[in-house]
Every structure is written in C-alpha cells, then in structure tokens.
C-alpha cells in the first residue's frame, strides 16, 4: 500500500513569506504528526492531529500551525518565515493517536528560507 | 532542553561485528522507547521498541536494552551488515499535560565497513 506522501519535496521561500506543506497519510491511518528536523536539534515534535483535531502540541511559536481534513490529510502552515525555519519537515502517520507502535514517516519536505 | 540525547554523532564498525548505539534521557516520565533508522532522502522507519516495564527486547539481529536507573538505553546490532549503514534515532514517549508526546535524539550515523 502507498506510504506517507509529502508534497512538495523541496521548497525555497524568502523571509517573511508563508508556506503550506501537505501530508497524505497511509490509507486508514487517522493520526498525523509533524516534526522538524535540523542538524543540531534532531527531530522535534510540532503537533499531532487525530480526527481533524489537534491533540498534542510541541514547543513551537504560533507561526507554526496545522490542520487535518476529514480524509485525514494534513497541512502544516508556517507564517512570517525566518531563516531559522530552514529544515526538513517530516510528517508521520499512525492508526491511533499517540501510538507506541511506531509511526510511519514520509520522506519529508526540505524547506530553505533565504 | 534536549530530553533525549545521543552523544555519539557517528560510529564505524566492521562488518560482522557488534554495533552498539547509545541513548540517554532525562525525564523519568517516559514510559516507552523506540529506535528509528533513516536512510538519506527517506523518512525514518521504525525499528524496534521497548516498554519501560522491560529491560530487554529482541528482534532478529536487533536488541534494545533499557536501564531505567541510569536513564539509558542502547541498541545492539549483531552481526552488523553494510545495509545497516544509516542514521539511527532513539525516541522516548510519555504522557504529559499536552498529551502523549515523542522526543527524539539527534541521531547517530552508523557506517558498517565491508
């Protein structure tokens, strides 16, 4: 079956702009989580959505937001981009919220802010 | 504050020998621990996990050990194979005020030399 699909794969934006990233989970998975990966910080949790509701939130500013649609697809939005937002953004899906059985990750969207 | 730490950014091992990847955590509220493996240009894939009520979990060539008193876990790969060359992330999860959250380490890049 198809894995987790993230689009676009690469993105270049300028400071101050906003960006929207998309994630399509594995069919049947209802939980979608977003992570930011940077070389020095590893993977940092942004938020988790389950049944169209944000269930968990990490320690990121309000410029980072997301939503989930009825088909479980999720979007992440970053407004007023800063240079430090340059990172690999990973989306992961699982059957259940807060699954301890491991998430399935997408290949990520590489965002570069110039 | 990095709650999950992988202090070795890289590790090189000869094919056939044992690879030991280490991970330390600071929060005693974590009750589940996972290891993920990541190849370049791909998202992390779930490898093995362990509950805090156990001290060892084995799956084929992969064994995870948990020492709760030391807040330390390790991943043993025996025997190591060239295809094991990847970045390994350890992760810890626990239920906090904002829900069940995962914290990842910064990763250890394993190179298995043929």
Interface residues (C-beta under 8 A of the other chain):
Chain A: X4 X33 X35 X40 X41 X42 X43 X44 X45 X48 X55 X56 X57 X58 X90 X92 X97 X98 X100 X101 X102 X103 X104 X105 X106 X107 X108
Chain B: X2 X4 X6 X32 X34 X36 X41 X42 X43 X44 X45 X46 X49 X51 X89 X91 X93 X95 X98 X99 X100 X101 X102 X103 X104 X105 X106 X107
